[in-house]
Amino acid sequence: MIRGSDLLALLAERHKSDVFVPECKNGPTQIKTARQLRLDAWAMPRSWVPLRFFGYEIKVSRSDFLKDDKIPAYLPLCTDLYVACQRNLIQPEELPAEIGLLWASDNASRFFTKRKAVHRNISPPIELFAYILMCRTKIKCELGPIDRMEHYKRMLQERKDLGRSICKAMNREISDRVKGAELRADEAEAKALQLQNVERAFKELGFDPSSVGGYYNIRSRLRSALSLKIPETIALAHKAIDQIKETRESATEACDETEAG
């Protein structure tokens, strides 16, 4: 025979990732009132959208079910209300239409949904929440005095490590930029020297780039200067060649006269 504890364990497994409260009341434990109810289990999934509350009433005998007239009263405490029992103990048509029915397998290893509960939008059950917080919940301080100090030390060390890594990265970036600037300065200096050599060569050809205007004017003047100098240079070259020839002929004649005498 399946026991109530077996069914409760199945429900706890069903909601192992949720807020699960067995023997959940809707009022203070010390004060019993006519409005006080006790669900065999109440669960709230850890999700805000949608916000849902599941209520469960466990039945292990036929007589217990037949004499219990409080089941519909649990509806205001949950968006989805179920009755859980062993197979064939209760039939769906014996329950109000909005209440679901879960049948346990013969070995109590799993539930079968015989009828799904009707989901209803309800106002959160404030009194039930208050009962859970005040009577069933223990607020834990995640960080004690010593743990808090260790936590702050770890935070400080992490920030120091982060600062060091940022400084190293910045130093590398600055070093790379300085090397790039030095390289560009060397290239600029080399180009300036080349321009000085070019300017000196132009001046030797009778052309001063600093005395003219823009690019097109410089180009025109340069072409003109080169066209004037080239013929003159060629003529000088021819004259030099003629002088070399004359010198060579004179030297040959002198040698011949010496040998004849």
C-alpha positions in Angstrom: 0.0 0.0 0.0 1.3 3.5 -0.9 1.7 5.7 2.1 1.2 9.4 2.4 5.0 10.0 3.0 5.6 8.2 -0.4 3.3 10.7 -2.2 4.8 13.6 -0.3 8.3 12.5 -1.4 7.1 12.4 -5.0 5.8 15.9 -4.8 9.0 17.1 -3.3 10.9 15.6 -6.2 8.4 17.2 -8.6 9.3 20.6 -7.2 13.0 20.0 -6.3 14.0 23.3 -7.9 11.1 25.3 -6.4 10.0 26.7 -3.1 8.4 23.6 -1.5 6.6 23.7 1.8 5.0 20.5 3.2 2.2 20.9 5.8 1.7 24.5 4.7 -0.8 26.7 6.6 -2.5 30.0 5.8 -2.2 31.4 9.3 -0.3 31.4 12.6 0.5 28.0 14.1 -0.3 29.2 17.7 -3.7 30.6 16.9 -6.3 28.4 15.3 -9.2 30.1 13.6 -12.1 29.0 11.4 -10.3 30.4 8.4 -7.1 28.5 9.0 -6.4 25.8 6.4 -3.5 23.3 6.0 -2.4 22.1 2.6 -0.4 18.8 2.5 2.0 20.6 0.2 2.4 24.0 -1.4 5.0 25.0 -4.0 6.1 28.1 -5.8 8.3 27.9 -8.9 11.2 30.3 -8.9 9.9 32.4 -11.7 8.2 35.8 -11.8 6.6 35.3 -15.2 4.1 33.8 -14.6 3.9 33.9 -10.8 2.3 30.5 -9.9 1.4 28.7 -6.7 0.7 24.9 -6.6 -1.4 23.4 -3.9 -1.6 19.6 -3.1 -4.0 17.5 -1.0 -2.8 13.9 -0.5 -5.3 11.1 -0.1 -4.4 7.5 0.8 -7.8 6.1 1.6 -11.2 6.3 0.0 -12.9 7.1 3.3 -10.6 10.0 4.0 -11.5 11.5 0.6 -15.2 11.0 1.0 -15.4 12.7 4.4 -13.2 15.7 3.4 -15.3 18.6 2.3 -12.5 21.3 2.6 -10.7 20.6 -0.7 -12.5 23.5 -2.7 -11.5 25.9 0.2 -7.9 25.6 -0.9 -8.5 27.2 -4.3 -7.8 30.8 -3.0 -4.3 29.7 -1.9 -3.0 28.4 -5.2 -3.2 29.1 -8.9 -3.2 25.3 -9.6 -4.7 22.8 -7.1 -4.2 19.1 -7.3 -5.3 16.0 -5.4 -2.6 13.3 -5.3 -3.5 9.6 -4.6 -2.7 6.1 -5.7 -4.1 4.8 -9.0 -7.9 4.5 -9.2 -8.5 5.7 -5.7 -10.3 8.8 -7.0 -11.8 9.5 -10.4 -11.6 12.9 -12.1 -15.4 13.3 -12.2 -15.5 13.2 -8.4 -13.6 16.5 -8.1 -14.7 20.0 -9.0 -13.8 20.8 -12.6 -10.9 23.2 -11.7 -9.1 20.7 -9.5 -6.5 18.5 -11.1 -5.8 14.8 -10.2 -2.5 13.0 -9.9 -2.2 9.2 -9.8 0.9 7.6 -8.4 2.3 4.5 -10.1 2.0 1.2 -8.3 5.6 1.4 -7.1 5.2 5.1 -6.1 8.1 6.0 -8.5 6.3 8.7 -10.5 3.0 10.6 -11.0 0.6 10.4 -13.9 -1.5 13.5 -14.6 -5.0 12.1 -14.8 -6.5 15.5 -15.1 -4.7 18.8 -15.4 -5.7 21.5 -13.0 -7.3 24.7 -14.4 -4.8 27.5 -14.0 -6.4 30.6 -12.3 -5.0 34.1 -11.8 -5.4 34.8 -8.1 -4.1 37.5 -5.7 -1.0 36.3 -3.8 -2.0 34.6 -0.5 -0.5 37.1 1.9 -1.4 35.2 5.0 0.2 32.1 3.7 3.3 34.0 2.7 3.5 35.5 6.2 3.2 32.0 7.7 6.0 30.7 5.5 8.3 33.6 6.3 7.6 33.7 10.1 7.2 29.9 10.8 9.0 28.0 8.1 11.9 30.2 7.0 15.3 30.8 8.5 17.1 33.8 7.0 20.8 33.0 6.6 23.6 35.6 6.7 25.8 34.6 3.8 28.8 36.5 5.2 29.7 36.4 8.8 32.3 38.8 10.4 35.3 36.7 9.4 33.9 35.7 6.1 33.0 39.3 5.3 36.6 40.4 6.0 38.0 37.6 3.8 35.5 38.7 1.1 36.7 42.3 1.3 40.3 41.1 1.1 39.6 39.1 -2.0 37.8 42.1 -3.5 40.8 44.3 -2.7 43.3 41.8 -4.2 41.2 41.4 -7.3 41.1 45.2 -7.8 44.9 45.4 -7.3 45.4 42.6 -9.8 43.1 44.4 -12.2 45.0 47.7 -11.7 48.3 46.0 -12.4 47.1 44.4 -15.5 45.7 47.7 -16.7 49.0 49.5 -16.0 50.9 46.8 -17.9 48.6 47.1 -20.8 48.9 50.9 -20.8 52.7 50.8 -20.5 52.8 48.4 -23.5 50.6 50.7 -25.5 52.6 53.8 -24.6 55.9 52.1 -25.4 54.5 51.0 -28.8 53.3 54.5 -29.5 56.7 56.0 -28.5 58.6 53.6 -30.7 56.2 54.4 -33.6 56.7 58.1 -33.1 60.5 57.7 -33.0 60.4 55.7 -36.2 58.3 58.3 -37.9 60.7 61.0 -36.7 63.7 59.2 -38.1 61.9 58.8 -41.4 61.0 62.5 -41.5 64.6 63.4 -40.7 65.9 61.2 -43.6 63.3 62.8 -45.9 64.4 66.3 -44.8 68.0 65.5 -45.6 67.1 64.1 -49.0 65.1 67.3 -49.7 68.1 69.4 -48.7 70.3 67.5 -51.1 67.8 67.9 -53.8 67.5 71.6 -53.1 71.3 72.0 -53.2 71.5 70.1 -56.5 68.8 72.3 -58.0 70.6 75.5 -56.9 73.8 74.2 -58.5 71.8 73.9 -61.7 70.7 77.5 -61.4 67.2 76.7 -60.0 66.1 77.8 -56.5 62.8 76.1 -55.5 62.2 78.5 -52.6 61.9 81.4 -54.9 58.9 80.1 -56.9 55.3 79.4 -56.0 53.1 76.3 -56.1 53.6 72.8 -57.5 52.8 73.5 -61.1 55.0 76.6 -61.2 57.9 74.7 -59.7 57.5 71.9 -62.2 57.4 74.4 -65.2 60.5 76.3 -63.9 62.3 73.0 -63.3 61.7 71.8 -66.8 62.8 75.1 -68.2 66.0 75.1 -66.2 66.9 71.6 -67.2 66.2 72.3 -70.9 68.7 75.2 -70.7 71.4 73.4 -68.9 71.4 70.1 -70.9 72.6 71.6 -74.2 75.2 73.7 -72.3 76.4 70.6 -70.5 76.7 68.6 -73.7 78.7 71.4 -75.4 81.1 71.5 -72.5 81.5 67.7 -72.7 82.3 67.9 -76.4 84.8 70.6 -75.8 86.5 68.6 -73.0 86.7 65.6 -75.3 88.4 67.7 -78.1 90.9 69.0 -75.6 91.8 65.5 -74.5 92.3 64.5 -78.2 94.6 67.4 -78.8 96.6 66.7 -75.8 97.0 63.1 -76.8 98.1 64.0 -80.3 100.7 66.5 -79.0 102.1 63.9 -76.6 102.4 61.3 -79.5 104.3 63.8 -81.7 106.7 64.6 -78.9 107.5 61.0 -78.4 108.1 60.5 -82.1 110.6 63.4 -82.3 112.5 62.1 -79.3 113.0 58.7 -80.8 114.1 60.1 -84.1 116.8 62.4 -82.6 
